[in-house]
Amino acid sequence: MKGGFSLKNPVVTFETNGGSNINPMPVDVDTHIFAPQEPKKDGYIFAGWYEDAAFTKVFDFDSTAVTQSMTLYAK
């Protein structure tokens, strides 16, 4: 293990699309995560986290367990 990340555990990365930076979140397999602090971007209102860059599938923090590394996209 190097840098504090296990190669076996997934990492959730947050793409803020030009908003404030949010650090990647290492998690245990099959666990739920809490929503990070909302990113800030001048002139924009945060509208949620999505599983895809096209913003077609909202990520449900309450009912979705993380099973593999993934990126969530800020809208």
mmCIF file of the N, C-alpha and C atoms, coordinates in Angstrom:
data_MODEL
# 
_entry.id   MODEL 
# 
loop_
_atom_site.group_PDB 
_atom_site.id 
_atom_site.type_symbol 
_atom_site.label_atom_id 
_atom_site.label_alt_id 
_atom_site.label_comp_id 
_atom_site.label_asym_id 
_atom_site.label_entity_id 
_atom_site.label_seq_id 
_atom_site.pdbx_PDB_ins_code 
_atom_site.Cartn_x 
_atom_site.Cartn_y 
_atom_site.Cartn_z 
_atom_site.occupancy 
_atom_site.B_iso_or_equiv 
_atom_site.pdbx_formal_charge 
_atom_site.auth_seq_id 
_atom_site.auth_comp_id 
_atom_site.auth_asym_id 
_atom_site.auth_atom_id 
_atom_site.pdbx_PDB_model_num 
ATOM 1   N N  . MET A 1 1  ? 0.851   -1.171 0.000   1.00 0.00 ? 1  MET A N  1 
ATOM 2   C CA . MET A 1 1  ? 0.000   0.000  0.000   1.00 0.00 ? 1  MET A CA 1 
ATOM 3   C C  . MET A 1 1  ? 0.896   1.233  0.000   1.00 0.00 ? 1  MET A C  1 
ATOM 4   N N  . LYS A 1 2  ? 0.641   2.152  -0.915  1.00 0.00 ? 2  LYS A N  1 
ATOM 5   C CA . LYS A 1 2  ? 1.454   3.344  -1.024  1.00 0.00 ? 2  LYS A CA 1 
ATOM 6   C C  . LYS A 1 2  ? 0.541   4.561  -1.015  1.00 0.00 ? 2  LYS A C  1 
ATOM 7   N N  . GLY A 1 3  ? 0.880   5.589  -0.269  1.00 0.00 ? 3  GLY A N  1 
ATOM 8   C CA . GLY A 1 3  ? 0.092   6.814  -0.256  1.00 0.00 ? 3  GLY A CA 1 
ATOM 9   C C  . GLY A 1 3  ? -1.225  6.692  0.491   1.00 0.00 ? 3  GLY A C  1 
ATOM 10  N N  . GLY A 1 4  ? -1.425  5.643  1.263   1.00 0.00 ? 4  GLY A N  1 
ATOM 11  C CA . GLY A 1 4  ? -2.635  5.508  2.056   1.00 0.00 ? 4  GLY A CA 1 
ATOM 12  C C  . GLY A 1 4  ? -3.798  4.845  1.343   1.00 0.00 ? 4  GLY A C  1 
ATOM 13  N N  . PHE A 1 5  ? -3.658  4.489  0.091   1.00 0.00 ? 5  PHE A N  1 
ATOM 14  C CA . PHE A 1 5  ? -4.739  3.850  -0.657  1.00 0.00 ? 5  PHE A CA 1 
ATOM 15  C C  . PHE A 1 5  ? -4.425  2.373  -0.848  1.00 0.00 ? 5  PHE A C  1 
ATOM 16  N N  . SER A 1 6  ? -5.400  1.526  -0.575  1.00 0.00 ? 6  SER A N  1 
ATOM 17  C CA . SER A 1 6  ? -5.253  0.105  -0.819  1.00 0.00 ? 6  SER A CA 1 
ATOM 18  C C  . SER A 1 6  ? -5.634  -0.173 -2.269  1.00 0.00 ? 6  SER A C  1 
ATOM 19  N N  . LEU A 1 7  ? -4.929  -1.049 -2.912  1.00 0.00 ? 7  LEU A N  1 
ATOM 20  C CA . LEU A 1 7  ? -5.257  -1.394 -4.298  1.00 0.00 ? 7  LEU A CA 1 
ATOM 21  C C  . LEU A 1 7  ? -6.566  -2.190 -4.379  1.00 0.00 ? 7  LEU A C  1 
ATOM 22  N N  . LYS A 1 8  ? -7.018  -2.765 -3.258  1.00 0.00 ? 8  LYS A N  1 
ATOM 23  C CA . LYS A 1 8  ? -8.239  -3.562 -3.255  1.00 0.00 ? 8  LYS A CA 1 
ATOM 24  C C  . LYS A 1 8  ? -9.492  -2.696 -3.076  1.00 0.00 ? 8  LYS A C  1 
ATOM 25  N N  . ASN A 1 9  ? -9.367  -1.567 -2.422  1.00 0.00 ? 9  ASN A N  1 
ATOM 26  C CA . ASN A 1 9  ? -10.532 -0.755 -2.113  1.00 0.00 ? 9  ASN A CA 1 
ATOM 27  C C  . ASN A 1 9  ? -10.790 0.290  -3.194  1.00 0.00 ? 9  ASN A C  1 
ATOM 28  N N  . PRO A 1 10 ? -12.071 0.540  -3.471  1.00 0.00 ? 10 PRO A N  1 
ATOM 29  C CA . PRO A 1 10 ? -12.406 1.541  -4.477  1.00 0.00 ? 10 PRO A CA 1 
ATOM 30  C C  . PRO A 1 10 ? -12.147 2.962  -3.975  1.00 0.00 ? 10 PRO A C  1 
ATOM 31  N N  . VAL A 1 11 ? -12.020 3.869  -4.932  1.00 0.00 ? 11 VAL A N  1 
ATOM 32  C CA . VAL A 1 11 ? -11.850 5.290  -4.648  1.00 0.00 ? 11 VAL A CA 1 
ATOM 33  C C  . VAL A 1 11 ? -12.919 6.041  -5.428  1.00 0.00 ? 11 VAL A C  1 
ATOM 34  N N  . VAL A 1 12 ? -13.610 6.946  -4.760  1.00 0.00 ? 12 VAL A N  1 
ATOM 35  C CA . VAL A 1 12 ? -14.594 7.796  -5.427  1.00 0.00 ? 12 VAL A CA 1 
ATOM 36  C C  . VAL A 1 12 ? -13.925 9.134  -5.692  1.00 0.00 ? 12 VAL A C  1 
ATOM 37  N N  . THR A 1 13 ? -13.916 9.525  -6.958  1.00 0.00 ? 13 THR A N  1 
ATOM 38  C CA . THR A 1 13 ? -13.335 10.787 -7.388  1.00 0.00 ? 13 THR A CA 1 
ATOM 39  C C  . THR A 1 13 ? -14.473 11.736 -7.722  1.00 0.00 ? 13 THR A C  1 
ATOM 40  N N  . PHE A 1 14 ? -14.292 13.016 -7.411  1.00 0.00 ? 14 PHE A N  1 
ATOM 41  C CA . PHE A 1 14 ? -15.335 14.015 -7.631  1.00 0.00 ? 14 PHE A CA 1 
ATOM 42  C C  . PHE A 1 14 ? -14.875 15.017 -8.680  1.00 0.00 ? 14 PHE A C  1 
ATOM 43  N N  . GLU A 1 15 ? -15.565 15.029 -9.822  1.00 0.00 ? 15 GLU A N  1 
ATOM 44  C CA . GLU A 1 15 ? -15.290 15.973 -10.906 1.00 0.00 ? 15 GLU A CA 1 
ATOM 45  C C  . GLU A 1 15 ? -16.195 17.182 -10.675 1.00 0.00 ? 15 GLU A C  1 
ATOM 46  N N  . THR A 1 16 ? -15.603 18.324 -10.329 1.00 0.00 ? 16 THR A N  1 
ATOM 47  C CA . THR A 1 16 ? -16.398 19.494 -9.982  1.00 0.00 ? 16 THR A CA 1 
ATOM 48  C C  . THR A 1 16 ? -16.636 20.441 -11.156 1.00 0.00 ? 16 THR A C  1 
ATOM 49  N N  . ASN A 1 17 ? -16.149 20.082 -12.324 1.00 0.00 ? 17 ASN A N  1 
ATOM 50  C CA . ASN A 1 17 ? -16.385 20.880 -13.533 1.00 0.00 ? 17 ASN A CA 1 
ATOM 51  C C  . ASN A 1 17 ? -16.028 22.351 -13.351 1.00 0.00 ? 17 ASN A C  1 
ATOM 52  N N  . GLY A 1 18 ? -14.849 22.588 -12.796 1.00 0.00 ? 18 GLY A N  1 
ATOM 53  C CA . GLY A 1 18 ? -14.363 23.955 -12.613 1.00 0.00 ? 18 GLY A CA 1 
ATOM 54  C C  . GLY A 1 18 ? -14.702 24.549 -11.261 1.00 0.00 ? 18 GLY A C  1 
ATOM 55  N N  . GLY A 1 19 ? -15.390 23.784 -10.422 1.00 0.00 ? 19 GLY A N  1 
ATOM 56  C CA . GLY A 1 19 ? -15.710 24.254 -9.074  1.00 0.00 ? 19 GLY A CA 1 
ATOM 57  C C  . GLY A 1 19 ? -14.567 23.965 -8.123  1.00 0.00 ? 19 GLY A C  1 
ATOM 58  N N  . SER A 1 20 ? -14.791 24.270 -6.857  1.00 0.00 ? 20 SER A N  1 
ATOM 59  C CA . SER A 1 20 ? -13.764 24.039 -5.845  1.00 0.00 ? 20 SER A CA 1 
ATOM 60  C C  . SER A 1 20 ? -13.395 22.555 -5.780  1.00 0.00 ? 20 SER A C  1 
ATOM 61  N N  . ASN A 1 21 ? -12.144 22.303 -5.456  1.00 0.00 ? 21 ASN A N  1 
ATOM 62  C CA . ASN A 1 21 ? -11.605 20.940 -5.435  1.00 0.00 ? 21 ASN A CA 1 
ATOM 63  C C  . ASN A 1 21 ? -12.193 20.117 -4.286  1.00 0.00 ? 21 ASN A C  1 
ATOM 64  N N  . ILE A 1 22 ? -12.479 18.853 -4.552  1.00 0.00 ? 22 ILE A N  1 
ATOM 65  C CA . ILE A 1 22 ? -12.882 17.902 -3.520  1.00 0.00 ? 22 ILE A CA 1 
ATOM 66  C C  . ILE A 1 22 ? -11.950 16.699 -3.640  1.00 0.00 ? 22 ILE A C  1 
ATOM 67  N N  . ASN A 1 23 ? -11.310 16.348 -2.553  1.00 0.00 ? 23 ASN A N  1 
ATOM 68  C CA . ASN A 1 23 ? -10.347 15.249 -2.563  1.00 0.00 ? 23 ASN A CA 1 
ATOM 69  C C  . ASN A 1 23 ? -11.029 13.908 -2.837  1.00 0.00 ? 23 ASN A C  1 
ATOM 70  N N  . PRO A 1 24 ? -10.327 12.992 -3.506  1.00 0.00 ? 24 PRO A N  1 
ATOM 71  C CA . PRO A 1 24 ? -10.849 11.637 -3.702  1.00 0.00 ? 24 PRO A CA 1 
ATOM 72  C C  . PRO A 1 24 ? -11.131 10.981 -2.353  1.00 0.00 ? 24 PRO A C  1 
ATOM 73  N N  . MET A 1 25 ? -12.103 10.065 -2.348  1.00 0.00 ? 25 MET A N  1 
ATOM 74  C CA . MET A 1 25 ? -12.538 9.415  -1.110  1.00 0.00 ? 25 MET A CA 1 
ATOM 75  C C  . MET A 1 25 ? -12.329 7.904  -1.226  1.00 0.00 ? 25 MET A C  1 
ATOM 76  N N  . PRO A 1 26 ? -11.315 7.355  -0.530  1.00 0.00 ? 26 PRO A N  1 
ATOM 77  C CA . PRO A 1 26 ? -11.177 5.893  -0.513  1.00 0.00 ? 26 PRO A CA 1 
ATOM 78  C C  . PRO A 1 26 ? -12.280 5.308  0.369   1.00 0.00 ? 26 PRO A C  1 
ATOM 79  N N  . VAL A 1 27 ? -12.867 4.202  -0.072  1.00 0.00 ? 27 VAL A N  1 
ATOM 80  C CA . VAL A 1 27 ? -13.976 3.585  0.673   1.00 0.00 ? 27 VAL A CA 1 
ATOM 81  C C  . VAL A 1 27 ? -13.799 2.077  0.730   1.00 0.00 ? 27 VAL A C  1 
ATOM 82  N N  . ASP A 1 28 ? -14.522 1.455  1.625   1.00 0.00 ? 28 ASP A N  1 
ATOM 83  C CA . ASP A 1 28 ? -14.570 -0.001 1.672   1.00 0.00 ? 28 ASP A CA 1 
ATOM 84  C C  . ASP A 1 28 ? -15.576 -0.486 0.636   1.00 0.00 ? 28 ASP A C  1 
ATOM 85  N N  . VAL A 1 29 ? -15.345 -1.643 0.062   1.00 0.00 ? 29 VAL A N  1 
ATOM 86  C CA . VAL A 1 29 ? -16.249 -2.226 -0.937  1.00 0.00 ? 29 VAL A CA 1 
ATOM 87  C C  . VAL A 1 29 ? -17.635 -2.424 -0.320  1.00 0.00 ? 29 VAL A C  1 
ATOM 88  N N  . ASP A 1 30 ? -18.664 -2.158 -1.119  1.00 0.00 ? 30 ASP A N  1 
ATOM 89  C CA . ASP A 1 30 ? -20.064 -2.348 -0.725  1.00 0.00 ? 30 ASP A CA 1 
ATOM 90  C C  . ASP A 1 30 ? -20.497 -1.482 0.457   1.00 0.00 ? 30 ASP A C  1 
ATOM 91  N N  . THR A 1 31 ? -19.969 -0.280 0.525   1.00 0.00 ? 31 THR A N  1 
ATOM 92  C CA . THR A 1 31 ? -20.411 0.652  1.562   1.00 0.00 ? 31 THR A CA 1 
ATOM 93  C C  . THR A 1 31 ? -21.050 1.880  0.931   1.00 0.00 ? 31 THR A C  1 
ATOM 94  N N  . HIS A 1 32 ? -21.872 2.549  1.713   1.00 0.00 ? 32 HIS A N  1 
ATOM 95  C CA . HIS A 1 32 ? -22.477 3.807  1.288   1.00 0.00 ? 32 HIS A CA 1 
ATOM 96  C C  . HIS A 1 32 ? -21.555 4.941  1.728   1.00 0.00 ? 32 HIS A C  1 
ATOM 97  N N  . ILE A 1 33 ? -21.543 5.994  0.948   1.00 0.00 ? 33 ILE A N  1 
ATOM 98  C CA . ILE A 1 33 ? -20.734 7.153  1.305   1.00 0.00 ? 33 ILE A CA 1 
ATOM 99  C C  . ILE A 1 33 ? -21.661 8.329  1.572   1.00 0.00 ? 33 ILE A C  1 
ATOM 100 N N  . PHE A 1 34 ? -21.144 9.291  2.305   1.00 0.00 ? 34 PHE A N  1 
ATOM 101 C CA . PHE A 1 34 ? -21.859 10.534 2.533   1.00 0.00 ? 34 PHE A CA 1 
ATOM 102 C C  . PHE A 1 34 ? -21.495 11.508 1.430   1.00 0.00 ? 34 PHE A C  1 
ATOM 103 N N  . ALA A 1 35 ? -22.431 12.366 1.081   1.00 0.00 ? 35 ALA A N  1 
ATOM 104 C CA . ALA A 1 35 ? -22.157 13.395 0.075   1.00 0.00 ? 35 ALA A CA 1 
ATOM 105 C C  . ALA A 1 35 ? -21.093 14.345 0.621   1.00 0.00 ? 35 ALA A C  1 
ATOM 106 N N  . PRO A 1 36 ? -20.116 14.688 -0.208  1.00 0.00 ? 36 PRO A N  1 
ATOM 107 C CA . PRO A 1 36 ? -19.101 15.648 0.247   1.00 0.00 ? 36 PRO A CA 1 
ATOM 108 C C  . PRO A 1 36 ? -19.708 17.053 0.289   1.00 0.00 ? 36 PRO A C  1 
ATOM 109 N N  . GLN A 1 37 ? -18.958 17.979 0.809   1.00 0.00 ? 37 GLN A N  1 
ATOM 110 C CA . GLN A 1 37 ? -19.385 19.376 0.802   1.00 0.00 ? 37 GLN A CA 1 
ATOM 111 C C  . GLN A 1 37 ? -19.619 19.802 -0.644  1.00 0.00 ? 37 GLN A C  1 
ATOM 112 N N  . GLU A 1 38 ? -20.657 20.591 -0.879  1.00 0.00 ? 38 GLU A N  1 
ATOM 113 C CA . GLU A 1 38 ? -20.975 21.036 -2.238  1.00 0.00 ? 38 GLU A CA 1 
ATOM 114 C C  . GLU A 1 38 ? -19.840 21.895 -2.778  1.00 0.00 ? 38 GLU A C  1 
ATOM 115 N N  . PRO A 1 39 ? -19.451 21.656 -4.043  1.00 0.00 ? 39 PRO A N  1 
ATOM 116 C CA . PRO A 1 39 ? -18.412 22.501 -4.634  1.00 0.00 ? 39 PRO A CA 1 
ATOM 117 C C  . PRO A 1 39 ? -18.965 23.896 -4.903  1.00 0.00 ? 39 PRO A C  1 
ATOM 118 N N  . LYS A 1 40 ? -18.093 24.881 -4.876  1.00 0.00 ? 40 LYS A N  1 
ATOM 119 C CA . LYS A 1 40 ? -18.470 26.273 -5.142  1.00 0.00 ? 40 LYS A CA 1 
ATOM 120 C C  . LYS A 1 40 ? -17.890 26.705 -6.477  1.00 0.00 ? 40 LYS A C  1 
ATOM 121 N N  . LYS A 1 41 ? -18.701 27.426 -7.255  1.00 0.00 ? 41 LYS A N  1 
ATOM 122 C CA . LYS A 1 41 ? -18.236 27.969 -8.526  1.00 0.00 ? 41 LYS A CA 1 
ATOM 123 C C  . LYS A 1 41 ? -18.996 29.267 -8.756  1.00 0.00 ? 41 LYS A C  1 
ATOM 124 N N  . ASP A 1 42 ? -18.258 30.354 -8.917  1.00 0.00 ? 42 ASP A N  1 
ATOM 125 C CA . ASP A 1 42 ? -18.886 31.659 -9.099  1.00 0.00 ? 42 ASP A CA 1 
ATOM 126 C C  . ASP A 1 42 ? -19.875 31.653 -10.254 1.00 0.00 ? 42 ASP A C  1 
ATOM 127 N N  . GLY A 1 43 ? -21.078 32.161 -9.993  1.00 0.00 ? 43 GLY A N  1 
ATOM 128 C CA . GLY A 1 43 ? -22.094 32.269 -11.029 1.00 0.00 ? 43 GLY A CA 1 
ATOM 129 C C  . GLY A 1 43 ? -22.918 31.010 -11.239 1.00 0.00 ? 43 GLY A C  1 
ATOM 130 N N  . TYR A 1 44 ? -22.694 29.974 -10.444 1.00 0.00 ? 44 TYR A N  1 
ATOM 131 C CA . TYR A 1 44 ? -23.396 28.698 -10.614 1.00 0.00 ? 44 TYR A CA 1 
ATOM 132 C C  . TYR A 1 44 ? -24.043 28.247 -9.306  1.00 0.00 ? 44 TYR A C  1 
ATOM 133 N N  . ILE A 1 45 ? -25.120 27.500 -9.425  1.00 0.00 ? 45 ILE A N  1 
ATOM 134 C CA . ILE A 1 45 ? -25.778 26.879 -8.286  1.00 0.00 ? 45 ILE A CA 1 
ATOM 135 C C  . ILE A 1 45 ? -25.620 25.376 -8.426  1.00 0.00 ? 45 ILE A C  1 
ATOM 136 N N  . PHE A 1 46 ? -25.116 24.742 -7.385  1.00 0.00 ? 46 PHE A N  1 
ATOM 137 C CA . PHE A 1 46 ? -24.903 23.297 -7.398  1.00 0.00 ? 46 PHE A CA 1 
ATOM 138 C C  . PHE A 1 46 ? -26.242 22.572 -7.492  1.00 0.00 ? 46 PHE A C  1 
ATOM 139 N N  . ALA A 1 47 ? -26.335 21.586 -8.409  1.00 0.00 ? 47 ALA A N  1 
ATOM 140 C CA . ALA A 1 47 ? -27.593 20.872 -8.642  1.00 0.00 ? 47 ALA A CA 1 
ATOM 141 C C  . ALA A 1 47 ? -27.468 19.365 -8.435  1.00 0.00 ? 47 ALA A C  1 
ATOM 142 N N  . GLY A 1 48 ? -26.438 18.907 -7.725  1.00 0.00 ? 48 GLY A N  1 
ATOM 143 C CA . GLY A 1 48 ? -26.342 17.496 -7.395  1.00 0.00 ? 48 GLY A CA 1 
ATOM 144 C C  . GLY A 1 48 ? -25.155 16.785 -8.009  1.00 0.00 ? 48 GLY A C  1 
ATOM 145 N N  . TRP A 1 49 ? -24.984 15.539 -7.554  1.00 0.00 ? 49 TRP A N  1 
ATOM 146 C CA . TRP A 1 49 ? -23.927 14.652 -8.049  1.00 0.00 ? 49 TRP A CA 1 
ATOM 147 C C  . TRP A 1 49 ? -24.539 13.625 -8.985  1.00 0.00 ? 49 TRP A C  1 
ATOM 148 N N  . TYR A 1 50 ? -23.851 13.388 -10.098 1.00 0.00 ? 50 TYR A N  1 
ATOM 149 C CA . TYR A 1 50 ? -24.327 12.466 -11.127 1.00 0.00 ? 50 TYR A CA 1 
ATOM 150 C C  . TYR A 1 50 ? -23.283 11.399 -11.408 1.00 0.00 ? 50 TYR A C  1 
ATOM 151 N N  . GLU A 1 51 ? -23.763 10.239 -11.842 1.00 0.00 ? 51 GLU A N  1 
ATOM 152 C CA . GLU A 1 51 ? -22.873 9.122  -12.157 1.00 0.00 ? 51 GLU A CA 1 
ATOM 153 C C  . GLU A 1 51 ? -22.227 9.241  -13.533 1.00 0.00 ? 51 GLU A C  1 
ATOM 154 N N  . ASP A 1 52 ? -22.722 10.164 -14.344 1.00 0.00 ? 52 ASP A N  1 
ATOM 155 C CA . ASP A 1 52 ? -22.201 10.310 -15.703 1.00 0.00 ? 52 ASP A CA 1 
ATOM 156 C C  . ASP A 1 52 ? -22.006 11.782 -16.041 1.00 0.00 ? 52 ASP A C  1 
ATOM 157 N N  . ALA A 1 53 ? -21.074 12.045 -16.945 1.00 0.00 ? 53 ALA A N  1 
ATOM 158 C CA . ALA A 1 53 ? -20.734 13.414 -17.327 1.00 0.00 ? 53 ALA A CA 1 
ATOM 159 C C  . ALA A 1 53 ? -21.855 14.115 -18.084 1.00 0.00 ? 53 ALA A C  1 
ATOM 160 N N  . ALA A 1 54 ? -22.813 13.359 -18.610 1.00 0.00 ? 54 ALA A N  1 
ATOM 161 C CA . ALA A 1 54 ? -23.951 13.953 -19.330 1.00 0.00 ? 54 ALA A CA 1 
ATOM 162 C C  . ALA A 1 54 ? -25.099 14.321 -18.380 1.00 0.00 ? 54 ALA A C  1 
ATOM 163 N N  . PHE A 1 55 ? -24.932 14.027 -17.100 1.00 0.00 ? 55 PHE A N  1 
ATOM 164 C CA . PHE A 1 55 ? -25.920 14.360 -16.065 1.00 0.00 ? 55 PHE A CA 1 
ATOM 165 C C  . PHE A 1 55 ? -27.278 13.705 -16.316 1.00 0.00 ? 55 PHE A C  1 
ATOM 166 N N  . THR A 1 56 ? -27.269 12.413 -16.632 1.00 0.00 ? 56 THR A N  1 
ATOM 167 C CA . THR A 1 56 ? -28.526 11.703 -16.867 1.00 0.00 ? 56 THR A CA 1 
ATOM 168 C C  . THR A 1 56 ? -28.916 10.799 -15.707 1.00 0.00 ? 56 THR A C  1 
ATOM 169 N N  . LYS A 1 57 ? -27.956 10.456 -14.808 1.00 0.00 ? 57 LYS A N  1 
ATOM 170 C CA . LYS A 1 57 ? -28.267 9.546  -13.708 1.00 0.00 ? 57 LYS A CA 1 
ATOM 171 C C  . LYS A 1 57 ? -27.755 10.125 -12.390 1.00 0.00 ? 57 LYS A C  1 
ATOM 172 N N  . VAL A 1 58 ? -28.699 10.589 -11.567 1.00 0.00 ? 58 VAL A N  1 
ATOM 173 C CA . VAL A 1 58 ? -28.357 11.148 -10.262 1.00 0.00 ? 58 VAL A CA 1 
ATOM 174 C C  . VAL A 1 58 ? -27.791 10.045 -9.379  1.00 0.00 ? 58 VAL A C  1 
ATOM 175 N N  . PHE A 1 59 ? -26.726 10.344 -8.639  1.00 0.00 ? 59 PHE A N  1 
ATOM 176 C CA . PHE A 1 59 ? -26.180 9.380  -7.686  1.00 0.00 ? 59 PHE A CA 1 
ATOM 177 C C  . PHE A 1 59 ? -26.958 9.500  -6.384  1.00 0.00 ? 59 PHE A C  1 
ATOM 178 N N  . ASP A 1 60 ? -27.510 8.393  -5.910  1.00 0.00 ? 60 ASP A N  1 
ATOM 179 C CA . ASP A 1 60 ? -28.290 8.369  -4.679  1.00 0.00 ? 60 ASP A CA 1 
ATOM 180 C C  . ASP A 1 60 ? -27.400 7.882  -3.539  1.00 0.00 ? 60 ASP A C  1 
ATOM 181 N N  . PHE A 1 61 ? -26.938 8.811  -2.731  1.00 0.00 ? 61 PHE A N  1 
ATOM 182 C CA . PHE A 1 61 ? -26.033 8.478  -1.630  1.00 0.00 ? 61 PHE A CA 1 
ATOM 183 C C  . PHE A 1 61 ? -26.684 7.567  -0.600  1.00 0.00 ? 61 PHE A C  1 
ATOM 184 N N  . ASP A 1 62 ? -27.997 7.661  -0.433  1.00 0.00 ? 62 ASP A N  1 
ATOM 185 C CA . ASP A 1 62 ? -28.700 6.871  0.585   1.00 0.00 ? 62 ASP A CA 1 
ATOM 186 C C  . ASP A 1 62 ? -28.868 5.401  0.209   1.00 0.00 ? 62 ASP A C  1 
ATOM 187 N N  . SER A 1 63 ? -29.025 5.117  -1.082  1.00 0.00 ? 63 SER A N  1 
ATOM 188 C CA . SER A 1 63 ? -29.338 3.733  -1.452  1.00 0.00 ? 63 SER A CA 1 
ATOM 189 C C  . SER A 1 63 ? -28.298 3.051  -2.351  1.00 0.00 ? 63 SER A C  1 
ATOM 190 N N  . THR A 1 64 ? -27.238 3.755  -2.731  1.00 0.00 ? 64 THR A N  1 
ATOM 191 C CA . THR A 1 64 ? -26.252 3.168  -3.630  1.00 0.00 ? 64 THR A CA 1 
ATOM 192 C C  . THR A 1 64 ? -24.955 2.872  -2.895  1.00 0.00 ? 64 THR A C  1 
ATOM 193 N N  . ALA A 1 65 ? -24.574 1.612  -2.874  1.00 0.00 ? 65 ALA A N  1 
ATOM 194 C CA . ALA A 1 65 ? -23.298 1.217  -2.286  1.00 0.00 ? 65 ALA A CA 1 
ATOM 195 C C  . ALA A 1 65 ? -22.217 1.274  -3.364  1.00 0.00 ? 65 ALA A C  1 
ATOM 196 N N  . VAL A 1 66 ? -21.048 1.677  -2.973  1.00 0.00 ? 66 VAL A N  1 
ATOM 197 C CA . VAL A 1 66 ? -19.916 1.746  -3.898  1.00 0.00 ? 66 VAL A CA 1 
ATOM 198 C C  . VAL A 1 66 ? -19.289 0.361  -3.995  1.00 0.00 ? 66 VAL A C  1 
ATOM 199 N N  . THR A 1 67 ? -19.251 -0.182 -5.200  1.00 0.00 ? 67 THR A N  1 
ATOM 200 C CA . THR A 1 67 ? -18.686 -1.519 -5.416  1.00 0.00 ? 67 THR A CA 1 
ATOM 201 C C  . THR A 1 67 ? -17.369 -1.494 -6.170  1.00 0.00 ? 67 THR A C  1 
ATOM 202 N N  . GLN A 1 68 ? -17.068 -0.355 -6.806  1.00 0.00 ? 68 GLN A N  1 
ATOM 203 C CA . GLN A 1 68 ? -15.824 -0.206 -7.549  1.00 0.00 ? 68 GLN A CA 1 
ATOM 204 C C  . GLN A 1 68 ? -15.469 1.268  -7.639  1.00 0.00 ? 68 GLN A C  1 
ATOM 205 N N  . SER A 1 69 ? -14.246 1.562  -8.039  1.00 0.00 ? 69 SER A N  1 
ATOM 206 C CA . SER A 1 69 ? -13.842 2.958  -8.181  1.00 0.00 ? 69 SER A CA 1 
ATOM 207 C C  . SER A 1 69 ? -14.751 3.637  -9.197  1.00 0.00 ? 69 SER A C  1 
ATOM 208 N N  . MET A 1 70 ? -15.050 4.910  -8.914  1.00 0.00 ? 70 MET A N  1 
ATOM 209 C CA . MET A 1 70 ? -15.955 5.644  -9.794  1.00 0.00 ? 70 MET A CA 1 
ATOM 210 C C  . MET A 1 70 ? -15.703 7.133  -9.679  1.00 0.00 ? 70 MET A C  1 
ATOM 211 N N  . THR A 1 71 ? -16.216 7.872  -10.658 1.00 0.00 ? 71 THR A N  1 
ATOM 212 C CA . THR A 1 71 ? -16.174 9.323  -10.636 1.00 0.00 ? 71 THR A CA 1 
ATOM 213 C C  . THR A 1 71 ? -17.597 9.837  -10.571 1.00 0.00 ? 71 THR A C  1 
ATOM 214 N N  . LEU A 1 72 ? -17.835 10.795 -9.685  1.00 0.00 ? 72 LEU A N  1 
ATOM 215 C CA . LEU A 1 72 ? -19.128 11.478 -9.621  1.00 0.00 ? 72 LEU A CA 1 
ATOM 216 C C  . LEU A 1 72 ? -18.937 12.885 -10.165 1.00 0.00 ? 72 LEU A C  1 
ATOM 217 N N  . TYR A 1 73 ? -19.943 13.365 -10.893 1.00 0.00 ? 73 TYR A N  1 
ATOM 218 C CA . TYR A 1 73 ? -19.854 14.635 -11.599 1.00 0.00 ? 73 TYR A CA 1 
ATOM 219 C C  . TYR A 1 73 ? -20.800 15.660 -11.003 1.00 0.00 ? 73 TYR A C  1 
ATOM 220 N N  . ALA A 1 74 ? -20.285 16.842 -10.709 1.00 0.00 ? 74 ALA A N  1 
ATOM 221 C CA . ALA A 1 74 ? -21.092 17.929 -10.158 1.00 0.00 ? 74 ALA A CA 1 
ATOM 222 C C  . ALA A 1 74 ? -21.839 18.631 -11.272 1.00 0.00 ? 74 ALA A C  1 
ATOM 223 N N  . LYS A 1 75 ? -23.122 18.869 -11.029 1.00 0.00 ? 75 LYS A N  1 
ATOM 224 C CA . LYS A 1 75 ? -23.921 19.644 -11.981 1.00 0.00 ? 75 LYS A CA 1 
ATOM 225 C C  . LYS A 1 75 ? -24.278 20.952 -11.318 1.00 0.00 ? 75 LYS A C  1 
# 
